[in-house]
Amino acid sequence: REMELQVLAIASLRHLSLNDALKRPCVDAGCLLPAVRAVSYATEDLQCQISGLFANCSENQENQISMVETGCVPALVTLARNENDEIQLDCARSLANISSNEENHIVTYRQGGLGTLVELTKSQEDVTQKYASMGLRFLASNPEVRTAIIRENMLSPFLALAKSPLLDYQRTAAAALASFSLNEENKSKLVRQGGLSTMLQVCMYEDIECCRDATFAVANIADSMDLQSDIVRQGGIEIITDVGKRDDARVQRDVARAFSCLSVSEDVKSTIVIKGGLETLFKLARSLDIACQRYATLALSNLCSSSENKQRIVEAGAIRPLMFLSRFPDLEIQRRAALALTGLNLGGFGDNKIRTVEEGALQPLIDMASFPDAELQKTSSLALNAVVLGGAQMTKTAVMQFEGLLPILSLVNSEDEECVHTGIYCLGSLAENDEVTSKLVKLGAISAVVNQSSLGTIEVKRASGYFLALLCESPEFHAELSKQGAFESVISLASLEDVECQEYAAFSLAHLSSNRDYQVRLVELGALTPIVAMMSTSSEPSHYASLALLKLADNFENHVAIAQAGGIQSLLRLGRSRATDEEVAYKSSLSVGSLAANAVRMLPGGGDG
């Protein structure tokens, strides 16, 4: 009799709780606690009424927290063990509603809610299956819960759901795997427990939601360098290459992100190129999604730095997409495209430099060098350096023909030290062409380099030294070099302790000293001191310093200054050195003799008697 009354009472509350306006008042009146206590001894009829009451009350957001505090989750775990379809449906509905509230996730998991939802997925009722999958998706989204799921080896139920023919289960599994992959601690365990292979399978599902979540998960795994080899080994490159051809923006974005991570590893770069990843990346680079384009451009930039693949990438048609990206109105994309072109042109692989010019990629790089953004200027100047570096004269003249000399000179006059360095370095490469050199001199390149040489870093000084050395090699530029103060800069570089600067400066002084019009002026500017100092060492600059001193010694007006600077001793050492070739030794002997004769003539009496 008492049981019947309880059934009727709970049934009444169940019916009242169907009304949205009464759901909260029922809980406030204290209906939950008696229902929870009755679960342990309830008959199937009473269990049916209790589960229905819980399900109705759980639809109110305020009630969800109250239900957890009252102990409804353990009661639902007990009720769900009943094989009655109606009871299981209401339990699944209750747990799904309770799990929709983030504050309940951890308690629901600890009190057995997750395991119960997994068991409820085995129900034959469609509605029960849907609620169970919803609840699992909610719980798996919690950072602490997803970590606990992997830690306690509870991944297998989700992997089983992924292989289910039911779409709701597939989506639940994909969403759960996406959540699990967000935690760095979970990633390696996910791979070991078979999660990666399931992700890759789900990527190929036709359902776009499944594909989105699975691709997101794979991209997260790819972000860990230690796990990239697992992706390659399980055929992940081929799969994401195919998936990236889909037109969904989210899928494309995560595929591009995966490629941007995978392309960092040298071991994976060749695999991406061989397995057809370039075609997919070219498509992703044309996506309407900015993030997708950024990731795709970054991936291309990484791939283009690989020596093994540079020629193959150009042959696959990479220059035109990169040219398009370098004109795109996004600074990040432009910078990465410029870096990609830099990578392709460094090293002189195949005819990459020529094709870069012929396919029109040079003009965007020149335009970027004029853009008022320091980072963009740096990357574009690096690309221009890569194109003109080396013996290909066509690339150097092409920069001049595309009116790229003035933008490069503007970099030299920049306030940014890196821009100054790359600009002067580029001038050095361009000056290896006589026609371009003449144009640079007319545009005032000497003055710009001289000004920066006195102020810049050691890298700037080295680049300046190389540029000035090339100009000093040609007598036609000596007058302009003298006029613009380049002699002083060369002497200053020769006085530095840096061997590279000394070598360029010694080379310059050797050529300048060959011009009789400037031999006396060089001595007056103080060239002898660094020349004598360089001759006292066994480094590379000593050879050119020796040649410079020999040339200066040819001029009678310099003899006294050479003697005062210790030049006679340097020449004597040069003549006695075994490392000196016979011609230089002979010239040094003649110079010493000439200096001695001049010294005798300068004695009182002109050397008579």
C-alpha positions as CSV (number, residue, x, y, z in Angstrom):
1,R,0.0,0.0,0.0
2,E,2.8,2.4,0.9
3,M,4.7,1.6,-2.3
4,E,1.6,2.4,-4.4
5,L,1.2,5.7,-2.6
6,Q,4.9,6.5,-3.4
7,V,4.4,5.6,-7.0
8,L,1.3,7.9,-7.2
9,A,3.1,10.7,-5.4
10,I,6.2,10.6,-7.7
11,A,3.9,10.2,-10.7
12,S,2.1,13.3,-9.7
13,L,5.3,15.2,-9.3
14,R,6.4,13.9,-12.7
15,H,3.3,15.2,-14.4
16,L,3.6,18.6,-12.6
17,S,7.3,18.9,-13.7
18,L,6.2,18.7,-17.4
19,N,5.2,22.3,-17.0
20,D,8.2,24.6,-17.5
21,A,6.8,27.0,-14.9
22,L,6.7,24.3,-12.2
23,K,10.1,22.6,-12.8
24,R,11.9,24.9,-10.4
25,P,9.2,25.1,-7.7
26,C,9.1,21.3,-7.6
27,V,12.8,21.2,-6.8
28,D,12.5,24.1,-4.3
29,A,9.7,22.1,-2.5
30,G,12.2,19.3,-1.9
31,C,11.0,16.6,-4.3
32,L,14.4,15.4,-5.3
33,L,15.8,14.0,-2.0
34,P,12.9,11.6,-1.3
35,A,13.1,10.4,-4.9
36,V,16.8,9.8,-4.6
37,R,16.3,7.8,-1.4
38,A,13.6,5.7,-2.9
39,V,15.8,4.5,-5.8
40,S,17.5,1.8,-3.7
41,Y,14.3,-0.1,-3.0
42,A,12.0,1.1,-5.8
43,T,10.0,-1.3,-8.0
44,E,10.3,-0.9,-11.8
45,D,7.1,1.2,-11.8
46,L,8.5,3.5,-9.2
47,Q,11.9,3.7,-11.0
48,C,10.0,4.7,-14.2
49,Q,8.3,7.6,-12.3
50,I,11.6,8.7,-10.6
51,S,13.6,8.7,-13.9
52,G,10.8,10.6,-15.6
53,L,10.8,13.2,-12.7
54,F,14.6,13.6,-13.0
55,A,14.4,14.0,-16.7
56,N,11.8,16.7,-16.6
57,C,13.5,18.6,-13.8
58,S,16.9,18.5,-15.5
59,E,15.5,20.6,-18.4
60,N,15.7,23.6,-16.1
61,Q,19.2,25.0,-15.9
62,E,19.0,26.0,-12.3
63,N,17.8,22.5,-11.4
64,Q,20.8,20.9,-13.0
65,I,23.2,22.0,-10.2
66,S,20.7,21.2,-7.5
67,M,20.3,17.7,-8.9
68,V,24.0,17.1,-8.7
69,E,24.1,18.5,-5.1
70,T,21.2,16.3,-4.1
71,G,22.9,13.1,-5.4
72,C,20.8,12.5,-8.5
73,V,23.8,11.3,-10.6
74,P,24.5,8.1,-8.5
75,A,20.7,7.5,-8.5
76,L,20.6,7.8,-12.3
77,V,23.6,5.5,-12.6
78,T,21.6,2.9,-10.6
79,L,18.4,3.5,-12.6
80,A,20.2,3.1,-15.9
81,R,21.1,-0.5,-15.1
82,N,17.4,-1.3,-15.6
83,E,16.8,-2.8,-19.1
84,N,13.5,-0.9,-19.4
85,D,13.7,1.3,-22.5
86,E,11.7,4.1,-21.0
87,I,13.8,4.3,-17.9
88,Q,17.0,4.2,-19.9
89,L,15.7,7.0,-22.2
90,D,14.9,9.2,-19.2
91,C,18.3,8.5,-17.6
92,A,20.1,9.4,-20.8
93,R,18.0,12.6,-21.1
94,S,18.8,13.5,-17.5
95,L,22.5,12.9,-17.8
96,A,22.7,14.8,-21.1
97,N,20.9,17.8,-19.5
98,I,23.0,17.7,-16.4
99,S,26.2,17.4,-18.5
100,S,25.2,20.4,-20.6
101,N,26.2,22.5,-17.5
102,E,29.9,23.0,-17.3
103,E,29.8,23.2,-13.5
104,N,28.6,19.6,-13.3
105,H,31.1,17.9,-15.6
106,I,33.7,16.8,-13.1
107,V,31.2,15.6,-10.4
108,T,29.2,13.8,-13.1
109,Y,32.3,12.0,-14.4
110,R,33.5,11.1,-10.9
111,Q,30.1,9.7,-9.9
112,G,30.0,7.3,-12.9
113,G,28.0,9.4,-15.3
114,L,30.5,8.9,-18.2
115,G,30.5,5.1,-17.9
116,T,26.7,5.1,-17.7
117,L,26.4,7.2,-20.8
118,V,28.8,4.8,-22.7
119,E,26.5,1.9,-21.7
120,L,23.4,3.7,-22.8
121,T,24.9,4.1,-26.3
122,K,24.3,0.3,-26.6
123,S,20.5,0.9,-26.4
124,Q,18.4,0.0,-29.3
125,E,16.3,3.1,-29.0
126,D,17.3,6.0,-31.3
127,V,16.3,8.7,-28.9
128,T,18.3,7.1,-26.0
129,Q,21.3,6.9,-28.3
130,K,21.0,10.6,-29.2
131,Y,20.9,11.7,-25.6
132,A,23.7,9.4,-24.6
133,S,25.9,10.7,-27.4
134,M,25.1,14.3,-26.4
135,G,26.0,13.7,-22.8
136,L,29.4,12.1,-23.9
137,R,30.1,15.1,-26.1
138,F,29.5,17.5,-23.3
139,L,31.7,15.7,-20.8
140,A,34.5,15.2,-23.2
141,S,34.7,18.9,-23.8
142,N,35.9,19.5,-20.2
143,P,39.7,19.8,-19.9
144,E,39.9,17.9,-16.6
145,V,37.5,15.2,-17.7
146,R,39.2,14.6,-21.1
147,T,42.5,14.2,-19.3
148,A,41.0,11.8,-16.9
149,I,39.4,9.8,-19.7
150,I,42.8,9.2,-21.4
151,R,44.6,8.7,-18.1
152,E,42.2,6.0,-17.0
153,N,42.2,4.3,-20.4
154,M,38.6,5.0,-21.2
155,L,39.3,5.9,-24.8
156,S,38.1,2.6,-26.4
157,P,34.4,3.4,-26.1
158,F,34.8,6.6,-28.1
159,L,36.9,4.7,-30.7
160,A,34.0,2.2,-31.0
161,L,31.5,5.0,-31.4
162,A,33.6,6.3,-34.3
163,K,33.2,3.1,-36.2
164,S,29.5,2.9,-35.5
165,P,27.1,3.2,-38.5
166,L,25.1,5.8,-36.5
167,L,25.9,9.3,-37.5
168,D,25.3,10.7,-34.0
169,Y,27.8,8.3,-32.6
170,Q,30.3,9.2,-35.3
171,R,29.9,12.9,-34.6
172,T,30.2,12.3,-30.8
173,A,33.4,10.4,-31.3
174,A,34.9,13.0,-33.6
175,A,34.0,15.8,-31.2
176,A,35.5,13.9,-28.3
177,L,38.7,13.1,-30.2
178,A,39.0,16.8,-31.1
179,S,38.6,17.7,-27.4
180,F,41.1,15.0,-26.2
181,S,43.7,16.3,-28.7
182,L,43.7,19.8,-27.1
183,N,45.6,18.6,-24.1
184,E,49.3,18.2,-24.6
185,E,49.5,15.5,-22.0
186,N,46.9,13.4,-23.9
187,K,48.5,13.5,-27.3
188,S,51.0,10.7,-27.0
189,K,48.6,8.5,-25.1
190,L,46.0,9.1,-27.8
191,V,48.4,7.9,-30.4
192,R,49.4,4.9,-28.4
193,Q,45.8,3.9,-27.7
194,G,44.8,4.0,-31.4
195,G,43.3,7.4,-31.4
196,L,45.3,8.7,-34.3
197,S,44.3,6.0,-36.7
198,T,40.7,6.5,-35.8
199,M,41.1,10.3,-36.4
200,L,42.5,9.7,-39.8
201,Q,39.7,7.3,-40.7
202,V,37.0,9.8,-39.6
203,C,38.7,12.5,-41.7
204,M,37.6,10.6,-44.7
205,Y,33.9,10.4,-43.6
206,E,31.5,12.2,-45.9
207,D,29.8,14.0,-43.0
208,I,31.3,17.4,-42.8
209,E,31.0,17.7,-39.0
210,C,32.9,14.5,-38.5
211,C,35.5,15.6,-41.0
212,R,35.9,19.0,-39.3
213,D,36.5,17.6,-35.8
214,A,38.8,14.8,-37.0
215,T,40.9,17.2,-39.1
216,F,41.1,19.5,-36.1
217,A,42.3,16.7,-34.0
218,V,45.0,15.6,-36.5
219,A,46.2,19.2,-36.8
220,N,46.6,19.3,-33.0
221,I,48.6,16.0,-33.0
222,A,50.8,17.4,-35.8
223,D,51.6,20.3,-33.6
224,S,53.8,17.9,-31.5
225,M,57.1,17.2,-33.3
226,D,57.5,13.9,-31.5
227,L,54.3,12.5,-33.0
228,Q,54.8,13.7,-36.6
229,S,56.5,10.4,-37.6
230,D,53.4,8.5,-36.4
231,I,51.2,10.6,-38.7
232,V,53.6,9.8,-41.6
233,R,53.8,6.1,-40.8
234,Q,50.0,5.7,-40.6
235,G,49.5,7.4,-44.0
236,G,48.4,10.7,-42.6
237,I,50.1,12.8,-45.3
238,E,48.1,11.1,-48.0
239,I,44.8,11.5,-46.1
240,I,45.1,15.2,-45.2
241,T,46.3,15.8,-48.8
242,D,43.0,14.4,-50.0
243,V,40.9,16.0,-47.3
244,G,42.4,19.4,-48.0
245,K,40.7,19.4,-51.4
246,R,37.3,19.7,-49.8
247,D,35.7,23.1,-50.1
248,D,34.8,23.6,-46.4
249,A,36.7,26.5,-44.9
250,R,37.2,24.9,-41.4
251,V,38.5,21.7,-42.9
252,Q,40.9,23.6,-45.2
253,R,42.1,25.7,-42.3
254,D,43.0,22.7,-40.2
255,V,44.6,20.8,-43.1
256,A,46.7,23.9,-43.8
257,R,47.6,24.1,-40.0
258,A,48.6,20.4,-40.1
259,F,50.8,21.0,-43.1
260,S,52.4,24.1,-41.5
261,C,53.4,22.0,-38.5
262,L,54.5,18.9,-40.4
263,S,56.6,20.9,-42.9
264,V,58.9,22.1,-40.1
265,S,60.6,18.6,-39.8
266,E,63.2,17.9,-42.5
267,D,62.3,14.3,-42.5
268,V,58.7,15.0,-43.4
269,K,59.2,17.7,-46.1
270,S,60.1,15.3,-48.9
271,T,57.2,13.1,-48.0
272,I,54.8,16.0,-48.3
273,V,56.2,16.9,-51.7
274,I,56.3,13.3,-53.0
275,K,52.8,12.5,-51.8
276,G,51.2,15.4,-53.7
277,G,50.9,17.9,-50.8
278,L,52.0,20.8,-53.0
279,E,48.9,20.7,-55.1
280,T,46.7,20.8,-52.0
281,L,48.7,23.6,-50.6
282,F,48.4,25.6,-53.8
283,K,44.6,25.2,-53.5
284,L,44.6,26.2,-49.8
285,A,46.7,29.2,-50.5
286,R,43.8,30.4,-52.7
287,S,41.2,29.9,-50.0
288,L,38.9,32.7,-49.0
289,D,39.8,32.0,-45.4
290,I,42.7,34.3,-44.2
291,A,43.9,31.9,-41.5
292,C,43.9,29.0,-44.1
293,Q,46.0,31.2,-46.4
294,R,48.4,32.1,-43.7
295,Y,49.0,28.4,-42.7
296,A,49.3,27.3,-46.3
297,T,51.9,30.1,-47.0
298,L,53.8,29.1,-43.9
299,A,53.9,25.5,-45.0
300,L,55.1,26.5,-48.4
301,S,57.8,28.7,-46.8
302,N,58.9,25.7,-44.7
303,L,59.0,23.4,-47.7
304,C,60.9,25.9,-49.8
305,S,63.8,25.9,-47.3
306,S,64.5,22.2,-48.0
307,S,67.5,21.8,-50.3
308,E,66.3,18.4,-51.6
309,N,63.0,19.8,-52.8
310,K,63.6,23.3,-54.1
311,Q,63.9,22.4,-57.8
312,R,61.0,20.0,-57.6
313,I,58.8,22.6,-55.9
314,V,59.5,25.1,-58.7
315,E,58.8,22.5,-61.4
316,A,55.5,21.8,-59.7
317,G,54.5,25.4,-60.3
318,A,55.1,27.1,-57.0
319,I,56.3,30.5,-58.2
320,R,53.0,31.8,-59.5
321,P,51.0,30.9,-56.4
322,L,53.7,32.6,-54.3
323,M,53.7,35.6,-56.6
324,F,49.9,35.8,-56.0
325,L,50.4,35.6,-52.2
326,S,53.1,38.2,-52.3
327,R,50.6,40.6,-53.7
328,F,47.8,39.6,-51.2
329,P,46.7,42.5,-48.9
330,D,47.8,40.7,-45.7
331,L,51.3,41.5,-44.3
332,E,51.7,38.1,-42.7
333,I,51.0,36.3,-45.9
334,Q,53.2,38.6,-47.9
335,R,56.1,38.1,-45.5
336,R,55.8,34.3,-45.6
337,A,55.5,34.3,-49.4
338,A,58.7,36.4,-49.6
339,L,60.5,34.0,-47.3
340,A,59.3,31.1,-49.5
341,L,60.8,32.8,-52.6
342,T,63.9,33.4,-50.6
343,G,64.2,29.7,-49.9
344,L,63.6,28.7,-53.5
345,N,66.4,31.0,-54.8
346,L,69.1,30.3,-52.2
347,G,71.7,27.9,-53.3
348,G,71.3,28.1,-57.0
349,F,69.3,25.0,-57.5
350,G,68.3,24.3,-61.2
351,D,67.1,27.4,-62.9
352,N,65.0,28.6,-60.0
353,K,66.4,32.2,-60.1
354,I,65.8,32.5,-63.8
355,R,62.2,31.2,-63.5
356,T,61.5,33.5,-60.6
357,V,62.3,36.5,-62.9
358,E,60.6,35.1,-66.0
359,E,57.4,34.2,-64.2
360,G,57.1,37.7,-62.8
361,A,57.8,37.2,-59.1
362,L,60.6,39.8,-59.0
363,Q,58.3,42.8,-59.4
364,P,56.2,42.1,-56.2
365,L,59.4,41.7,-54.2
366,I,60.6,45.1,-55.4
367,D,57.2,46.6,-54.6
368,M,57.3,45.1,-51.1
369,A,60.8,46.7,-50.5
370,S,59.1,50.1,-50.9
371,F,56.3,49.2,-48.4
372,P,56.4,51.2,-45.1
373,D,56.7,48.1,-42.9
374,A,60.1,47.2,-41.6
375,E,59.3,43.4,-41.3
376,L,58.0,43.3,-44.9
377,Q,61.1,45.3,-46.1
378,K,63.4,42.8,-44.4
379,T,61.8,39.7,-45.9
380,S,61.5,41.2,-49.4
381,S,65.2,42.3,-49.3
382,L,66.2,38.8,-48.2
383,A,64.3,37.4,-51.2
384,L,65.9,40.0,-53.6
385,N,69.3,39.0,-52.1
386,A,68.6,35.3,-52.8
387,V,67.6,36.1,-56.4
388,V,70.7,38.2,-57.3
389,L,73.2,36.2,-55.3
390,G,75.5,34.1,-57.5
391,G,76.8,34.3,-61.0
392,A,73.6,34.6,-63.0
393,Q,73.9,38.1,-64.6
394,M,70.4,38.1,-65.9
395,T,68.9,38.4,-62.4
396,K,71.0,41.4,-61.6
397,T,70.1,43.3,-64.7
398,A,66.5,42.3,-64.2
399,V,66.4,44.2,-60.9
400,M,67.7,47.3,-62.7
401,Q,65.2,46.9,-65.5
402,F,62.3,46.5,-63.1
403,E,63.5,49.7,-61.4
404,G,64.4,47.9,-58.2
405,L,67.7,49.8,-57.5
406,L,66.0,52.8,-55.8
407,P,63.9,50.7,-53.4
408,I,67.1,48.8,-52.4
409,L,68.9,52.1,-51.9
410,S,66.0,53.3,-49.7
411,L,66.6,50.2,-47.5
412,V,70.3,51.2,-47.2
413,N,69.1,54.6,-45.9
414,S,66.6,53.0,-43.5
415,E,66.8,53.4,-39.7
416,D,66.4,49.7,-39.2
417,E,69.8,47.9,-38.9
418,E,68.6,44.7,-40.5
419,C,67.2,46.5,-43.5
420,V,70.4,48.5,-43.9
421,H,72.5,45.3,-43.8
422,T,70.4,43.3,-46.3
423,G,70.2,46.4,-48.5
424,I,74.0,46.8,-48.6
425,Y,74.5,43.1,-49.0
426,C,72.1,43.2,-52.0
427,L,74.1,46.1,-53.5
428,G,77.2,43.9,-53.2
429,S,75.6,41.2,-55.2
430,L,74.3,43.6,-57.8
431,A,77.7,45.3,-58.1
432,E,79.1,42.1,-59.6
433,N,77.5,43.3,-62.9
434,D,79.3,46.2,-64.6
435,E,76.2,47.7,-66.1
436,V,74.3,47.6,-62.8
437,T,77.4,49.0,-60.9
438,S,77.5,52.1,-63.2
439,K,73.8,52.7,-62.6
440,L,74.2,52.3,-58.8
441,V,77.1,54.9,-58.8
442,K,74.9,57.4,-60.7
443,L,72.1,56.9,-58.2
444,G,74.4,57.7,-55.2
445,A,75.0,54.3,-53.8
446,I,78.6,55.1,-52.8
447,S,77.5,57.9,-50.5
448,A,74.7,55.8,-48.9
449,V,77.1,52.9,-48.2
450,V,79.8,55.2,-46.9
451,N,77.4,56.9,-44.4
452,Q,76.2,53.5,-43.1
453,S,79.6,52.0,-42.9
454,S,80.7,54.4,-40.2
455,L,77.6,53.9,-38.1
456,G,76.5,50.3,-38.6
457,T,77.1,47.0,-37.0
458,I,79.9,44.6,-37.9
459,E,77.6,42.9,-40.4
460,V,76.9,46.2,-42.1
461,K,80.6,47.0,-42.2
462,R,81.4,43.7,-43.8
463,A,78.7,44.2,-46.5
464,S,79.9,47.7,-47.1
465,G,83.5,46.4,-47.4
466,Y,82.5,44.0,-50.1
467,F,80.6,46.6,-52.1
468,L,83.4,49.1,-51.9
469,A,85.9,46.4,-52.8
470,L,84.0,45.7,-56.1
471,L,84.0,49.4,-57.0
472,C,87.7,49.9,-56.1
473,E,88.5,47.2,-58.5
474,S,87.5,49.5,-61.4
475,P,89.7,52.6,-61.9
476,E,86.7,54.4,-63.5
477,F,85.0,54.7,-60.1
478,H,88.1,55.9,-58.1
479,A,87.3,59.6,-58.6
480,E,83.8,59.2,-57.3
481,L,85.0,57.0,-54.4
482,S,87.4,59.7,-53.4
483,K,84.8,62.4,-53.8
484,Q,82.2,60.6,-51.6
485,G,84.7,59.8,-48.8
486,A,85.0,56.1,-49.6
487,F,88.8,56.2,-49.1
488,E,88.3,57.1,-45.4
489,S,85.7,54.3,-45.0
490,V,88.1,51.7,-46.6
491,I,90.9,52.8,-44.3
492,S,88.6,52.7,-41.3
493,L,87.5,49.1,-42.2
494,A,91.2,48.1,-42.6
495,S,91.8,49.4,-39.0
496,L,89.2,47.0,-37.5
497,E,90.1,43.7,-35.9
498,D,87.6,41.8,-38.0
499,V,89.5,39.7,-40.5
500,E,86.7,39.8,-43.1
501,C,86.6,43.6,-43.0
502,Q,90.4,43.7,-43.2
503,E,90.4,41.4,-46.3
504,Y,87.9,43.6,-48.2
505,A,89.7,46.7,-47.2
506,A,93.1,45.3,-48.1
507,F,91.8,44.3,-51.5
508,S,90.4,47.8,-52.0
509,L,93.6,49.5,-50.9
510,A,95.7,47.3,-53.3
511,H,93.6,48.5,-56.2
512,L,93.4,52.1,-55.1
513,S,97.2,52.2,-54.5
514,S,97.7,51.1,-58.2
515,N,96.2,54.5,-59.2
516,R,99.1,57.0,-59.0
517,D,96.6,59.9,-58.7
518,Y,95.6,58.8,-55.2
519,Q,98.8,57.2,-53.8
520,V,99.8,60.3,-51.9
521,R,96.3,61.0,-50.7
522,L,95.9,57.5,-49.3
523,V,99.1,58.0,-47.3
524,E,97.9,61.4,-46.1
525,L,94.6,59.8,-45.0
526,G,96.5,57.3,-42.8
527,A,96.4,54.1,-44.9
528,L,99.9,53.1,-44.0
529,T,99.2,52.3,-40.4
530,P,96.5,49.5,-41.0
531,I,98.5,48.3,-44.1
532,V,101.7,47.7,-42.0
533,A,99.6,46.2,-39.2
534,M,98.0,43.7,-41.6
535,M,101.4,42.8,-43.1
536,S,102.6,41.7,-39.6
537,T,100.0,38.9,-39.4
538,S,99.8,35.6,-41.3
539,S,96.1,36.1,-42.2
540,E,94.6,36.5,-45.7
541,P,94.5,40.3,-45.7
542,S,98.4,40.4,-45.5
543,H,98.8,39.5,-49.1
544,Y,96.7,42.4,-50.5
545,A,98.2,44.7,-47.8
546,S,101.7,43.8,-49.1
547,L,100.6,44.6,-52.7
548,A,99.2,47.9,-51.5
549,L,102.4,48.9,-49.7
550,L,104.5,47.9,-52.7
551,K,102.4,50.2,-54.9
552,L,102.5,53.1,-52.5
553,A,106.3,52.7,-52.3
554,D,106.5,53.3,-56.0
555,N,105.7,56.9,-55.3
556,F,108.8,59.0,-54.2
557,E,106.6,61.3,-52.1
558,N,105.5,58.5,-49.8
559,H,108.9,57.2,-48.9
560,V,109.4,59.2,-45.7
561,A,106.0,58.4,-44.4
562,I,106.5,54.7,-45.2
563,A,109.8,54.7,-43.3
564,Q,108.2,56.5,-40.3
565,A,105.3,54.0,-40.3
566,G,107.6,51.0,-40.1
567,G,107.1,50.1,-43.7
568,I,110.7,49.3,-44.4
569,Q,110.8,46.5,-41.7
570,S,107.5,45.1,-43.2
571,L,109.0,45.0,-46.7
572,L,112.2,43.3,-45.3
573,R,110.1,40.7,-43.6
574,L,108.1,40.2,-46.8
575,G,111.3,39.7,-48.9
576,R,112.6,37.1,-46.4
577,S,109.3,35.2,-45.9
578,R,109.3,31.7,-47.5
579,A,105.5,32.1,-48.1
580,T,106.1,35.0,-50.5
581,D,106.3,34.2,-54.2
582,E,109.4,35.2,-56.1
583,E,107.8,38.1,-57.9
584,V,106.6,39.8,-54.7
585,A,109.9,39.1,-53.0
586,Y,111.7,40.7,-55.9
587,K,109.4,43.8,-55.9
588,S,109.8,44.1,-52.1
589,S,113.7,44.1,-52.5
590,L,113.4,46.8,-55.2
591,S,111.2,48.9,-52.9
592,V,113.6,48.6,-50.0
593,G,116.4,49.6,-52.3
594,S,114.5,52.5,-53.6
595,L,113.6,53.6,-50.1
596,A,117.2,53.3,-48.9
597,A,118.5,55.3,-51.9
598,N,116.0,58.0,-51.2
599,A,117.0,58.1,-47.6
600,V,120.6,58.5,-48.6
601,R,119.8,61.4,-50.9
602,M,118.0,63.1,-48.1
603,L,121.1,63.1,-45.9
604,P,123.0,66.4,-45.5
605,G,125.2,66.8,-48.6
606,G,122.9,64.8,-50.8
607,G,124.8,61.6,-50.1
608,D,128.2,62.8,-51.4
609,G,131.5,61.8,-49.8
